């Protein structure tokens, strides 16, 4: 059966104001002009979130497959058709068990992969990461996790200044795992060394990083100016001032900036008390902070809200869509499968009204209830 979705279609080449996306089975079969369409909704590719810890009251950080399935379903309702499960710094045993629990969900397509944000991070820039679990990268444990995941391990965030970091970067990239630089107090030179070794993502740029200084530009400038690095941006109005968001976007371009949620279980839930990586979190007015010291503890963001926030800050709709879908898909090496409205790719799309609010979501050719 062929399904046609008509409206203002956002493609890699721009907006087809009177357009149609044709779907057969689970694939896009055609994207074309459709002159009879008048003032339709926005039709955009499904969002790709490469950094999320949970949502809808459910978390990825405990390694529970049921929780992961429910969190993915919550974000799917907000247009995220490809989602990476991000864990926080944890003991090795939890990393093992989470990898084993989530690998079947990756094979099933519920998750787009597993992301270990830590534990190989800077104590000085750990943010909401639990300092008790921070340690130097170890190639033996990474090799074990890669083996357990059997292709499910998609990304690891580390601080390049830690002993053994460059060896870890080389090992991971050799096995097809994306390496991200984040939660780092490293210098410009140390960051550039990690990029030279194979790191290709900057984890939530500016946050959890040594700040920019005119005599020591640090990791932010090293990542922003590296032509092969994609920089994560949390567009929730809390992690980044809108001027910082638009500065990063104009500097690196939408082809190197990826909107992420960094969402925790409290996304979509009421204010109150929550938990992240064994630490108490208080959510007040939608802002999550550690109870012990007030550090920002992830977000309550969804990808549709991130898109609206970026547009409100001055990013054009086509550029914001690229940052929410196309660029993060490329960051994961999935650009030939998802992230754009293009014939042959999986039929993941989001229908938005003129306020960029969700109307309908399709994943793999099926409308989401």
Rosetta silent file (secondary structure, phi, psi, omega in degrees, C-alpha in Angstrom):
SEQUENCE: XXXXXXXXXXXXXXXXXXXXXXXXXXXXXXXXXXXXXXXXXXXXXXXXXXXXXXXXXXXXXXXXXXXXXXXXXXXXXXXXXXXXXXXXXXXXXXXXXXXXXXXXXXXXXXXXXXXXXXXXXXXXXXXXXXXXXXXXXXXXXXXXXXXXXXXXXXXXXXXXXXXXXXXXXXXXXXXXXXXXXXXXXXXXXXXXXXXXXXXXXXXXXXXXXXXXXXXXXXXXXXXXXXXXXXXXXXXXXXXXXXXXXXXXXXXXXXXXXXXXXXXXXXXXXXXXXXXXXXXXXXXXXXXXXXXXXXXXXXXXXXXXXXXXXXXXXXXXXXXXXXXXXXXXXXXXXXXXXXXXXXXXXXXXXXXXXXXXXXXXXXXXXXXXX
SCORE:     score description
SCORE:     0.000 S_00000001
   1 L     0.000  140.387  179.218    0.000    0.000    0.000 S_00000001
   2 E  -102.606  131.346  176.870    1.195    3.514   -0.838 S_00000001
   3 E  -113.618  134.390  177.040    0.763    6.361    1.659 S_00000001
   4 E  -117.566  129.054  178.659    1.147    9.987    0.606 S_00000001
   5 E  -115.772  119.239 -172.886    1.865   12.740    3.126 S_00000001
   6 E  -108.222  147.043  176.125    1.402   16.227    1.732 S_00000001
   7 E   157.641 -155.213  177.437    2.622   19.596    2.960 S_00000001
   8 E   -87.000  100.961 -170.962    5.711   21.781    3.231 S_00000001
   9 E   -90.927  123.211  178.078    8.411   19.138    2.876 S_00000001
  10 E   -92.484  114.506 -178.728   11.842   19.871    4.362 S_00000001
  11 E  -117.529  169.905  176.749   14.511   18.137    2.277 S_00000001
  12 L   -58.241  -26.108 -179.034   18.324   18.368    2.185 S_00000001
  13 L   -90.215   -2.482 -179.087   17.943   20.766   -0.752 S_00000001
  14 E   131.549 -161.283 -176.378   15.470   23.077    0.984 S_00000001
  15 E  -102.342  126.920  170.074   11.709   23.329    1.457 S_00000001
  16 E   -91.751  102.280 -171.408    9.254   22.047   -1.134 S_00000001
  17 E   -64.751  -30.405  174.842    6.372   24.354   -0.280 S_00000001
  18 E  -122.775   85.989 -169.316    3.857   22.227   -2.151 S_00000001
  19 E  -128.625  173.760 -179.413    5.247   18.766   -1.660 S_00000001
  20 E  -147.049  134.420  169.951    4.503   15.107   -1.094 S_00000001
  21 E  -107.670  121.342 -179.226    6.342   12.267    0.624 S_00000001
  22 E  -102.042  132.690 -175.410    5.311    8.905   -0.786 S_00000001
  23 E  -123.539  130.768  172.927    5.747    5.834    1.418 S_00000001
  24 E  -126.539  121.209 -175.947    5.627    2.184    0.436 S_00000001
  25 L    64.422 -128.923 -179.868    6.066   -0.334    3.195 S_00000001
  26 L  -101.652   13.236 -175.829    8.712    0.919    5.605 S_00000001
  27 E  -121.252  152.265  169.440   10.572    3.014    2.997 S_00000001
  28 E   -77.061  125.086 -179.181   10.238    6.413    1.399 S_00000001
  29 E   -97.948  -25.759  179.518    9.548    5.736   -2.279 S_00000001
  30 E  -163.788  150.194  170.962    9.475    9.323   -3.557 S_00000001
  31 E  -132.149  121.718 -172.568    9.690   12.987   -2.526 S_00000001
  32 E  -153.634  168.225  172.143    8.271   15.421   -5.045 S_00000001
  33 E   -69.647  149.039 -178.768    6.324   18.582   -5.727 S_00000001
  34 L  -142.450   83.672 -167.665    2.565   18.229   -5.436 S_00000001
  35 L   -55.199  -23.623 -177.953    1.009   21.391   -6.894 S_00000001
  36 L   -76.409  -10.346  179.797   -2.491   20.773   -5.557 S_00000001
  37 L   -72.809  135.719  176.743   -1.274   21.130   -1.955 S_00000001
  38 L  -131.339  120.022  173.001   -2.153   24.445   -0.334 S_00000001
  39 L    52.216   48.573  178.402   -0.810   25.599    3.054 S_00000001
  40 L   -79.978  177.493  176.364   -0.139   22.140    4.404 S_00000001
  41 L   -70.372  165.977  170.319    1.662   21.178    7.591 S_00000001
  42 E   -71.824  135.107  172.765    5.442   20.928    7.837 S_00000001
  43 E  -116.331  114.738 -174.624    6.715   17.463    6.897 S_00000001
  44 E  -127.866  158.216  177.323   10.159   16.838    8.400 S_00000001
  45 E   -65.973  151.664  175.767   12.353   13.769    8.904 S_00000001
  46 L   -55.210  143.209 -177.573   12.040   11.898   12.183 S_00000001
  47 E   -73.590  149.129  179.456   14.268   13.342   14.889 S_00000001
  48 E  -122.667  109.683 -178.321   17.502   11.574   15.854 S_00000001
  49 E  -104.264  113.159 -176.188   18.543   12.059   19.486 S_00000001
  50 E   -93.793    6.390 -177.618   22.088   10.887   20.117 S_00000001
  51 E  -153.635   96.110  178.461   22.093   11.807   23.824 S_00000001
  52 E  -146.572  136.710  179.631   19.215   10.899   26.142 S_00000001
  53 L  -102.349   -4.041  179.099   19.129    9.375   29.624 S_00000001
  54 E   150.937 -169.544  179.574   15.383    8.725   29.725 S_00000001
  55 E   166.001  160.071  179.602   11.970   10.344   29.747 S_00000001
  56 L    65.757   25.043 -178.378    8.333    9.891   30.654 S_00000001
  57 L    87.231    6.248 -176.575    9.300    8.735   34.135 S_00000001
  58 E  -122.904  150.499 -173.738   11.645    6.041   32.780 S_00000001
  59 E  -127.471  150.798  171.270   15.438    5.879   32.720 S_00000001
  60 L   -89.951  -16.198 -164.985   18.218    4.284   30.699 S_00000001
  61 L   -75.132  -11.791  178.485   20.754    4.686   33.499 S_00000001
  62 L   -96.585   -6.939  179.622   19.849    1.535   35.454 S_00000001
  63 L    75.820   20.907  179.991   20.208   -0.796   32.479 S_00000001
  64 L   -90.382  122.700 -175.029   16.630   -2.049   32.746 S_00000001
  65 H   -65.943  -36.663  178.464   15.237   -3.137   29.360 S_00000001
  66 H   -64.521  -42.802  176.077   11.606   -2.440   30.324 S_00000001
  67 H   -62.072  -42.239 -179.338   12.478    1.073   31.412 S_00000001
  68 H   -63.633  -43.128  179.275   14.417    1.606   28.195 S_00000001
  69 H   -61.618  -42.037 -179.245   11.529    0.455   26.033 S_00000001
  70 H   -69.342  -38.272  178.172    9.126    2.798   27.841 S_00000001
  71 H   -65.296  -41.142  178.877   11.503    5.776   27.616 S_00000001
  72 H   -63.818  -38.840  178.545   11.951    5.199   23.880 S_00000001
  73 H   -64.707  -39.265  177.108    8.160    5.064   23.433 S_00000001
  74 H   -60.028  -49.691 -177.298    7.792    8.378   25.270 S_00000001
  75 H   -69.817  -29.697  175.693   10.303   10.129   23.032 S_00000001
  76 H   -59.675  -37.886  177.370    8.804    8.527   19.911 S_00000001
  77 L   -64.761  -17.070  176.800    5.599   10.383   20.735 S_00000001
  78 L  -104.015   17.905  172.484    7.630   13.599   20.538 S_00000001
  79 L    94.334   -0.907 -179.062    8.981   12.788   17.084 S_00000001
  80 E   -85.946  102.106 -176.657   12.229   11.017   18.004 S_00000001
  81 E   -93.042  -11.514  173.663   12.285    8.034   15.678 S_00000001
  82 E  -135.059  122.626 -171.305   15.945    7.143   16.360 S_00000001
  83 E  -136.047  129.871  174.975   17.166    7.273   19.945 S_00000001
  84 E   -96.854  131.575  177.785   20.469    6.415   21.593 S_00000001
  85 E   -84.429  115.511 -178.168   20.280    5.218   25.202 S_00000001
  86 E  -101.901  128.110  172.691   22.840    7.169   27.233 S_00000001
  87 E  -100.684  160.064  175.558   24.112    5.894   30.546 S_00000001
  88 L  -101.433  177.740 -178.329   26.004    7.963   33.094 S_00000001
  89 L   -55.355  129.502 -171.576   29.220    7.071   34.922 S_00000001
  90 L  -147.831  163.446  170.847   28.737    3.671   36.518 S_00000001
  91 L   -64.297  156.401 -177.883   30.613    0.667   37.904 S_00000001
  92 H   -59.079  -36.969 -177.823   31.807   -1.774   35.258 S_00000001
  93 H   -61.818  -39.016  176.754   29.290   -4.418   36.320 S_00000001
  94 H   -68.333  -37.996  177.717   26.375   -2.076   35.525 S_00000001
  95 H   -62.076  -40.577  177.252   27.969   -1.195   32.187 S_00000001
  96 H   -62.641  -51.469 -174.770   28.182   -4.914   31.387 S_00000001
  97 H   -67.068  -36.649  178.254   24.610   -5.699   32.395 S_00000001
  98 H   -66.131  -40.662  178.799   23.171   -2.635   30.639 S_00000001
  99 H   -61.908  -44.897  179.489   24.979   -3.528   27.429 S_00000001
 100 H   -65.158  -36.366 -178.221   23.622   -7.075   27.564 S_00000001
 101 H   -74.595  -34.725 -174.769   20.096   -5.819   28.343 S_00000001
 102 H   -89.655  -21.907 -177.637   19.992   -3.118   25.656 S_00000001
 103 H   -56.001  -42.314  176.566   21.698   -5.002   22.808 S_00000001
 104 H   -63.474  -32.207  178.000   18.484   -6.898   21.896 S_00000001
 105 H   -69.179  -31.577  175.842   16.591   -3.574   21.813 S_00000001
 106 H   -69.230  -44.452  179.230   19.169   -2.232   19.372 S_00000001
 107 H   -63.734  -33.948  179.146   18.785   -5.291   17.162 S_00000001
 108 H   -74.634  -21.482 -179.090   14.996   -4.889   17.353 S_00000001
 109 L    96.067    2.054  176.350   15.259   -1.225   16.349 S_00000001
 110 L   -65.936  -39.310  178.015   13.797    0.203   19.564 S_00000001
 111 L  -117.958  151.003  176.884   17.141    1.888   20.220 S_00000001
 112 L   -92.008    0.084  179.282   19.710    3.208   17.751 S_00000001
 113 E   149.578  178.858  179.012   22.560    2.225   20.057 S_00000001
 114 E  -114.825  138.488  178.835   24.130    2.582   23.486 S_00000001
 115 E  -124.772  121.082  172.507   26.118    5.619   24.627 S_00000001
 116 E   -95.324  105.852  173.419   28.373    5.538   27.663 S_00000001
 117 E   -88.992   85.649 -172.442   28.738    9.111   28.906 S_00000001
 118 L   103.614  177.088   14.405   31.581    8.246   31.217 S_00000001
 119 L   -93.089   15.732 -172.594   33.004    7.010   33.465 S_00000001
 120 L   -90.934   59.627 -170.056   36.208    8.220   31.789 S_00000001
 121 L  -121.947  168.177  179.637   35.586   11.873   32.638 S_00000001
 122 L   -78.172  131.590  175.676   37.218   14.790   34.439 S_00000001
 123 L   -65.794  -32.042 -178.869   36.520   15.098   38.160 S_00000001
 124 L   -72.082  -22.802 -177.426   36.857   18.879   37.801 S_00000001
 125 L  -126.064   34.917 -173.621   34.148   18.993   35.095 S_00000001
 126 L   -77.218  -17.125  178.732   31.977   16.057   36.115 S_00000001
 127 L    57.307 -122.659 -179.379   28.797   18.147   36.486 S_00000001
 128 L   -90.338    5.731  175.766   25.996   15.773   37.501 S_00000001
 129 L   -71.540  144.087 -178.545   28.146   12.682   36.938 S_00000001
 130 L   -75.019  113.732 -176.366   28.774   10.700   40.120 S_00000001
 131 H   -62.349  -21.226 -178.800   32.436   11.386   41.085 S_00000001
 132 H   -61.993  -27.594 -173.104   32.562    8.055   42.919 S_00000001
 133 H  -102.940   -0.216 -177.458   32.610    6.170   39.610 S_00000001
 134 L   -70.600  141.990 -179.896   35.063    8.271   37.569 S_00000001
 135 L  -161.478  170.051  178.942   38.196    6.495   36.381 S_00000001
 136 L   -74.334  149.184  176.482   40.794    6.354   33.609 S_00000001
 137 L   -60.304  141.462  178.840   39.881    4.643   30.326 S_00000001
 138 L  -129.430  119.107 -175.637   40.821    0.969   30.220 S_00000001
 139 H   -66.066  -27.339 -179.818   41.106   -0.782   26.871 S_00000001
 140 H   -68.332  -42.557  179.799   40.431   -4.205   28.414 S_00000001
 141 H   -73.076  -32.971  175.732   37.030   -3.224   29.775 S_00000001
 142 H   -65.312  -40.456  176.857   36.134   -1.366   26.580 S_00000001
 143 H   -60.385  -41.163  178.590   37.053   -4.436   24.551 S_00000001
 144 H   -63.503  -43.977 -178.990   34.774   -6.517   26.768 S_00000001
 145 H   -65.875  -39.554  176.853   31.855   -4.079   26.365 S_00000001
 146 H   -60.506  -42.271 -179.743   32.296   -4.003   22.587 S_00000001
 147 H   -66.166  -44.597  179.434   32.160   -7.800   22.551 S_00000001
 148 H   -62.094  -42.597 -177.110   29.063   -7.968   24.772 S_00000001
 149 H   -70.063  -29.085  179.099   27.280   -5.341   22.670 S_00000001
 150 L    48.560   50.535  179.180   28.068   -7.083   19.377 S_00000001
 151 L   100.539   -8.619 -177.005   27.501   -3.859   17.431 S_00000001
 152 L   -81.713  -26.956  179.615   25.147   -2.185   19.916 S_00000001
 153 E   -71.678  115.842 -172.067   27.755    0.112   21.484 S_00000001
 154 E  -105.216  -34.346 -174.590   27.424    3.276   19.400 S_00000001
 155 E  -154.346  147.708  174.292   29.257    6.058   21.294 S_00000001
 156 E  -133.311  129.373  174.559   31.529    6.701   24.289 S_00000001
 157 E   -97.622  132.356  178.211   32.180   10.126   25.832 S_00000001
 158 E  -144.028  164.195  175.778   35.553   10.624   27.489 S_00000001
 159 L   -97.416  120.662 -171.954   37.911   13.353   28.702 S_00000001
 160 L   -68.614  -14.902 -178.336   41.032   13.366   26.502 S_00000001
 161 L   -82.173  -11.957 -178.703   43.357   14.473   29.285 S_00000001
 162 L   -72.271  142.351  177.568   42.882   11.268   31.299 S_00000001
 163 L   -56.012  133.409  179.446   45.711    8.719   31.082 S_00000001
 164 L    88.679   -1.374 -175.405   44.930    6.119   28.440 S_00000001
 165 H   -64.813  -45.100 -176.710   42.371    8.305   26.648 S_00000001
 166 H   -66.671  -36.605  175.453   44.085    8.372   23.259 S_00000001
 167 H   -63.313  -38.883  178.295   44.572    4.596   23.284 S_00000001
 168 H   -65.636  -41.352  178.020   40.861    4.252   24.076 S_00000001
 169 H   -58.818  -46.534 -177.814   39.935    6.583   21.196 S_00000001
 170 H   -64.837  -41.447  178.337   41.961    4.510   18.779 S_00000001
 171 H   -62.466  -49.053 -176.752   40.493    1.219   20.045 S_00000001
 172 H   -62.690  -47.370 -177.846   36.898    2.437   19.885 S_00000001
 173 H   -65.972  -31.752  177.625   37.140    3.979   16.439 S_00000001
 174 H   -64.315  -27.299  179.172   38.826    0.849   15.131 S_00000001
 175 L   -99.332   14.384  175.876   35.708   -1.058   16.197 S_00000001
 176 L    77.283   17.241  177.921   33.308    1.454   14.647 S_00000001
 177 L   -95.590  131.530  179.124   32.325    3.145   17.918 S_00000001
 178 E   -72.132  134.104  176.418   31.921    6.933   17.833 S_00000001
 179 E  -108.006  130.061  178.100   34.112    8.777   20.332 S_00000001
 180 E  -114.986  144.741  175.353   32.886   12.024   21.862 S_00000001
 181 E   -97.673  126.434 -179.814   34.887   14.547   23.873 S_00000001
 182 L  -167.784  168.585 -177.081   33.061   15.805   26.948 S_00000001
 183 L    44.504   57.600 -172.580   33.150   16.525   30.682 S_00000001
 184 E  -127.226  141.145  170.690   36.719   17.646   30.157 S_00000001
 185 L  -106.587   19.271 -177.086   39.152   20.067   31.730 S_00000001
 186 L   -69.609  163.335  179.074   41.549   19.364   28.882 S_00000001
 187 L   -84.455  172.396  173.144   43.469   21.957   26.933 S_00000001
 188 H   -56.278  -46.134 -176.800   43.012   22.963   23.313 S_00000001
 189 H   -66.275  -41.162  179.075   46.006   20.804   22.399 S_00000001
 190 H   -64.874  -37.438  178.217   44.738   17.750   24.292 S_00000001
 191 H   -67.748  -43.408  178.230   41.371   18.051   22.598 S_00000001
 192 H   -61.918  -34.367  178.226   42.954   18.396   19.182 S_00000001
 193 H   -65.285  -39.109  177.849   44.997   15.265   19.898 S_00000001
 194 H   -66.000  -39.648  177.463   41.801   13.328   20.610 S_00000001
 195 H   -64.439  -42.419  178.202   40.275   14.585   17.357 S_00000001
 196 H   -62.678  -31.018 -179.883   43.409   13.552   15.485 S_00000001
 197 H   -79.304  -15.238  176.292   43.112   10.102   17.076 S_00000001
 198 L   135.186   -2.785  178.367   39.522    9.762   15.835 S_00000001
 199 L   -65.923  136.329 -174.613   37.071   11.613   18.106 S_00000001
 200 L  -130.900    4.984 -179.914   34.217   13.064   16.021 S_00000001
 201 E  -135.386  144.230  171.009   31.618   14.423   18.497 S_00000001
 202 E  -107.414  115.756 -176.666   31.619   17.136   21.162 S_00000001
 203 L   -72.892  126.541 -176.061   29.301   16.158   24.036 S_00000001
 204 L    24.821   75.611 -175.266   26.882   18.977   24.967 S_00000001
 205 L   -47.790  139.676 -177.926   29.274   21.715   23.857 S_00000001
 206 L    82.559  -40.760 -177.413   30.147   24.346   26.503 S_00000001
 207 L   -83.171  132.775 -178.149   28.554   22.315   29.323 S_00000001
 208 L    70.197   31.802 -179.003   30.957   20.215   31.385 S_00000001
 209 E  -138.088  149.078  170.794   33.956   21.813   29.692 S_00000001
 210 L   -53.878  129.224 -177.707   36.783   24.167   30.567 S_00000001
 211 L   -70.018  161.124 -179.990   35.482   27.593   29.475 S_00000001
 212 L   -68.308  136.324  173.014   36.948   29.553   26.591 S_00000001
 213 L  -135.033  143.690 -174.360   39.840   31.892   27.413 S_00000001
 214 L   -66.064  -20.822  176.727   41.619   34.086   24.892 S_00000001
 215 L  -102.436  -11.506  174.753   45.029   32.671   25.868 S_00000001
 216 L  -142.245   88.697 -172.786   43.807   29.073   26.344 S_00000001
 217 L   -63.078  -22.675  173.321   40.884   28.434   23.988 S_00000001
 218 H    69.371 -168.276 -173.098   40.299   25.014   25.488 S_00000001
 219 H   -68.651  -31.562 -177.080   38.062   22.214   24.211 S_00000001
 220 H   -59.483  -50.772 -178.844   35.166   24.388   23.016 S_00000001
 221 H   -68.094  -38.501  178.906   37.205   26.178   20.351 S_00000001
 222 H   -60.354  -39.784 -178.852   39.084   23.002   19.432 S_00000001
 223 H   -77.295  -41.633 -179.115   35.790   21.189   18.784 S_00000001
 224 H   -62.580  -32.020 -174.624   33.989   24.079   17.086 S_00000001
 225 L   -98.487   -0.261  178.477   36.805   24.582   14.607 S_00000001
 226 L   -84.304  118.125 -171.805   37.510   20.926   13.804 S_00000001
 227 L   -65.740  -16.266 -178.653   35.921   20.268   10.391 S_00000001
 228 L  -106.591   11.401 -177.936   35.144   16.615   11.133 S_00000001
 229 L  -107.507  133.151  174.011   33.554   17.118   14.579 S_00000001
 230 E  -100.253  129.131 -174.054   29.801   17.368   15.217 S_00000001
 231 E  -103.339  122.735  174.917   28.919   19.437   18.268 S_00000001
 232 E   -72.815  140.232  176.848   25.947   18.586   20.487 S_00000001
 233 E  -132.474  129.265  177.946   23.815   21.542   21.608 S_00000001
 234 E   -98.041  102.898 -174.512   21.127   21.409   24.325 S_00000001
 235 L   -93.951   67.798  179.464   18.536   23.979   23.237 S_00000001
 236 L  -114.814    3.600 -179.218   16.470   24.187   26.421 S_00000001
 237 L    76.615   -0.213  179.948   17.200   27.779   27.427 S_00000001
 238 L  -112.970  -52.490 -179.471   18.978   26.494   30.555 S_00000001
 239 L   -69.093  -34.143 -177.259   22.158   24.816   29.343 S_00000001
 240 L  -136.027  134.711  167.810   22.838   27.479   26.697 S_00000001
 241 L   -65.072  147.507 -177.601   21.898   31.124   26.265 S_00000001
 242 H   -62.169  -27.459  175.946   20.205   31.555   22.890 S_00000001
 243 H   -67.499  -36.051  176.509   23.096   33.803   21.825 S_00000001
 244 H   -68.324  -39.861  177.866   25.528   30.965   22.544 S_00000001
 245 H   -60.294  -48.621 -178.034   23.327   28.572   20.587 S_00000001
 246 H   -72.127  -30.951  174.718   23.231   30.801   17.520 S_00000001
 247 H   -61.732  -48.509 -179.658   26.961   31.588   17.841 S_00000001
 248 H   -62.816  -41.493 -178.466   27.826   27.879   17.767 S_00000001
 249 H   -65.308  -41.751 -179.552   25.424   27.260   14.891 S_00000001
 250 H   -72.723  -27.378 -179.642   26.800   30.116   12.807 S_00000001
 251 H   -76.535  -51.487 -176.836   30.400   29.089   13.571 S_00000001
 252 H   -90.797  -21.588 -176.768   30.182   25.370   12.841 S_00000001
 253 L    84.864  154.224 -178.957   27.116   25.478   10.594 S_00000001
 254 H   -64.243  -18.919  178.277   23.998   23.304   10.899 S_00000001
 255 H   -75.862   -9.513  176.636   25.878   20.500    9.171 S_00000001
 256 H  -125.604   14.092  177.201   28.126   20.222   12.263 S_00000001
 257 E  -121.567  128.967 -178.958   25.650   21.034   15.036 S_00000001
 258 E  -119.542  122.970  172.549   23.311   18.416   16.480 S_00000001
 259 E   -71.450  135.136  175.304   20.411   19.206   18.779 S_00000001
 260 E  -133.815  161.388  178.353   20.217   16.766   21.683 S_00000001
 261 L   -93.607  -37.216 -168.803   17.935   16.534   24.710 S_00000001
 262 L    53.111   29.927 -174.011   20.266   15.131   27.408 S_00000001
 263 E   -67.432  147.529  171.352   16.848   14.271   28.870 S_00000001
 264 L  -112.008 -175.992 -175.166   16.452   12.410   32.141 S_00000001
 265 L   -56.293  -27.460 -175.326   13.465   10.455   33.460 S_00000001
 266 L   -73.588   -8.651  177.111   11.694   13.689   34.462 S_00000001
 267 L   -58.562  127.321 -179.676   11.120   14.745   30.838 S_00000001
 268 L    79.786    6.412 -176.224    7.365   14.973   30.354 S_00000001
 269 L  -117.342  165.198  178.565    6.753   14.535   34.082 S_00000001
 270 L   -68.204  161.617  170.290    5.747   16.888   36.933 S_00000001
 271 L   -57.171  154.733  179.164    8.272   18.739   39.073 S_00000001
 272 E   155.237 -157.906 -176.602    9.519   16.723   42.010 S_00000001
 273 E  -102.576  132.719 -178.259   12.238   14.400   43.232 S_00000001
 274 E  -136.955 -173.017 -178.168   14.060   12.062   40.840 S_00000001
 275 E  -140.189  143.578  177.308   17.306   10.093   40.585 S_00000001
 276 E  -144.752  113.581  178.231   20.209   10.081   38.134 S_00000001
 277 L    58.680   36.784  179.179   23.144    7.708   38.418 S_00000001
 278 L    81.744    9.884  180.000   22.534    7.088   42.108 S_00000001
 279 E  -119.870  142.027 -179.148   22.214   10.784   42.936 S_00000001
 280 E   -72.230  135.515 -179.654   19.126   12.687   44.089 S_00000001
 281 E  -125.921  135.535  175.070   17.763   15.209   41.582 S_00000001
 282 E  -110.218  128.396  176.901   15.206   17.952   42.197 S_00000001
 283 E  -107.016  120.834 -179.282   13.153   19.238   39.275 S_00000001
 284 E  -131.176  123.100 -177.707   11.725   22.720   39.774 S_00000001
 285 L    54.608   37.472  176.917    9.937   24.603   37.002 S_00000001
 286 L    79.783    1.319 -179.436   11.164   21.979   34.563 S_00000001
 287 E  -105.236  124.904 -177.625   14.856   22.433   35.463 S_00000001
 288 E   -94.916  127.683  178.716   16.690   19.380   36.844 S_00000001
 289 E  -138.873  148.391  174.810   19.461   19.947   39.384 S_00000001
 290 E   -62.704  136.160  179.558   21.424   17.746   41.777 S_00000001
 291 L   -65.751  -31.367 -172.685   20.022   18.018   45.290 S_00000001
 292 L   -74.836  -34.046 -175.929   23.529   18.040   46.806 S_00000001
 293 L  -142.496    2.562  176.395   25.029   21.026   44.998 S_00000001
 294 L    80.186    6.925  177.762   22.550   22.427   42.458 S_00000001
 295 L   -64.017  141.724  176.723   24.502   21.284   39.385 S_00000001
 296 E   -59.522  130.431 -175.150   22.360   20.953   36.238 S_00000001
 297 L  -119.120   76.286 -175.725   21.413   17.276   35.992 S_00000001
 298 L    70.134 -159.184 -177.811   20.407   16.640   32.418 S_00000001
 299 E  -140.456  177.406  172.438   17.205   18.185   31.127 S_00000001
 300 L  -113.917   28.273 -172.686   13.471   17.671   30.770 S_00000001
 301 L   -82.998  152.248  166.975   13.687   18.458   27.056 S_00000001
 302 L  -120.350  161.794 -174.204   12.137   16.630   24.101 S_00000001
 303 H   -68.199  -32.664  177.321   13.392   16.940   20.532 S_00000001
 304 H   -66.333  -37.652  177.055   10.291   18.757   19.261 S_00000001
 305 H   -68.564  -36.355  176.828   10.764   21.345   22.009 S_00000001
 306 H   -63.112  -41.121  177.182   14.464   21.621   21.119 S_00000001
 307 H   -60.391  -47.562  179.745   13.516   22.317   17.508 S_00000001
 308 H   -62.383  -39.242 -179.677   11.088   25.055   18.549 S_00000001
 309 H   -64.855  -41.547  179.008   13.691   26.560   20.882 S_00000001
 310 H   -64.637  -42.476  178.698   16.317   26.702   18.136 S_00000001
 311 H   -65.053  -40.381  178.694   13.882   28.367   15.735 S_00000001
 312 H   -63.464  -28.244  179.239   12.849   30.843   18.431 S_00000001
 313 L   -79.558   -9.910  177.079   16.544   31.714   18.889 S_00000001
 314 L   117.924   -0.350  176.493   16.818   32.625   15.203 S_00000001
 315 L   -77.343  136.166 -179.927   17.810   29.378   13.488 S_00000001
 316 L   -66.234  156.351  179.537   15.803   28.843   10.292 S_00000001
 317 H   -58.282  -48.590  178.953   13.353   25.933   10.181 S_00000001
 318 H   -59.685  -39.080  179.010   15.352   24.009    7.524 S_00000001
 319 H   -68.854  -40.804  179.115   18.592   24.475    9.489 S_00000001
 320 H   -64.468  -38.809  177.102   16.943   23.495   12.790 S_00000001
 321 H   -63.833  -42.749  177.559   15.496   20.382   11.134 S_00000001
 322 H   -58.696  -41.011 -179.286   18.926   19.487    9.820 S_00000001
 323 H   -70.527  -25.653 -178.171   20.304   19.859   13.356 S_00000001
 324 H   -91.620  -17.387 -172.810   17.523   17.697   14.818 S_00000001
 325 H  -131.645  -63.913 -170.980   17.602   14.919   12.222 S_00000001
 326 H   -67.175  -51.089 -176.202   20.198   14.905    9.455 S_00000001
 327 H   -64.927  -46.532  177.466   23.320   15.949   11.346 S_00000001
 328 H   -63.150  -32.857  175.767   22.841   13.649   14.362 S_00000001
 329 H   -62.805  -41.887  177.246   22.158   10.726   12.006 S_00000001
 330 H   -64.841  -36.056  179.382   25.462   11.468   10.277 S_00000001
 331 H   -59.804  -33.687 -179.160   27.198   11.683   13.670 S_00000001
 332 L   -89.206   -4.911 -174.807   26.187    8.081   14.335 S_00000001
 333 L    78.157   23.963 -177.564   27.047    6.872   10.851 S_00000001
 334 L  -110.842   14.755 -175.626   23.355    6.280   10.085 S_00000001
 335 L   -64.063  -18.146  177.718   22.925    8.906    7.376 S_00000001
 336 L   -89.960    4.207 -179.067   22.300    6.246    4.747 S_00000001
 337 L  -121.469  -42.645 -175.095   19.350    4.898    6.755 S_00000001
 338 L  -142.712  173.037  171.250   17.580    7.768    8.531 S_00000001
 339 L   104.762  -13.989  176.655   17.699   11.522    9.067 S_00000001
 340 L  -141.383  157.665  174.057   16.443   12.875    5.737 S_00000001
 341 L   -90.543   96.554 -173.186   13.346   12.659    3.583 S_00000001
 342 L  -149.202  137.946 -179.424   14.884   10.848    0.645 S_00000001
 343 L   -55.477  133.702  178.715   13.785    7.909   -1.491 S_00000001
 344 L    99.644  -21.760  179.800   15.140    4.618   -0.211 S_00000001
 345 L   -83.971  164.114  179.098   15.572    5.672    3.410 S_00000001
 346 E   -60.260  140.365 -175.610   13.409    4.415    6.252 S_00000001
 347 L   -80.931   75.278  174.440   10.045    6.156    6.307 S_00000001
 348 L  -108.046  119.240  179.253   10.504    8.160    9.515 S_00000001
 349 E  -150.294  157.703  179.440    8.744   11.511    9.433 S_00000001
 350 E  -126.071  132.081  175.332    7.098   14.067   11.670 S_00000001
 351 E  -100.323  124.427 -177.588    4.130   16.242   10.751 S_00000001
 352 E  -121.338  146.466  174.283    4.222   19.643   12.477 S_00000001
 353 L   -82.809 -175.305 -175.439    1.739   22.500   12.506 S_00000001
 354 L   -68.245  -15.853  174.163    2.736   26.113   11.869 S_00000001
 355 L   -93.044    7.532 -179.624    3.742   26.457   15.538 S_00000001
 356 L    64.073   28.441  173.426    6.015   23.414   15.081 S_00000001
 357 L   -89.634  148.709 -178.139    3.870   21.354   17.435 S_00000001
 358 E   -64.675  130.128  171.738    3.515   17.623   16.778 S_00000001
 359 E  -105.466  -52.155  177.561    0.535   16.581   14.652 S_00000001
 360 E  -149.665  156.876  177.637    1.546   13.029   13.721 S_00000001
 361 E  -130.492  133.558  174.475    4.627   10.814   13.814 S_00000001
 362 E  -118.842  133.624  174.868    5.506    8.000   11.422 S_00000001
 363 E  -128.809  125.771  179.462    8.218    5.432   12.066 S_00000001
 364 L    51.852   42.009  174.493    9.201    2.843    9.470 S_00000001
 365 L    81.485    2.501 -179.501    6.057    3.552    7.462 S_00000001
 366 E  -118.385  130.755  176.903    3.633    3.160   10.387 S_00000001
 367 E   -68.149  136.707  179.508    1.811    6.013   12.111 S_00000001
 368 L   -82.097  130.704  178.474    2.521    6.120   15.853 S_00000001
 369 L   -73.012    0.000    0.000   -0.562    5.892   18.048 S_00000001
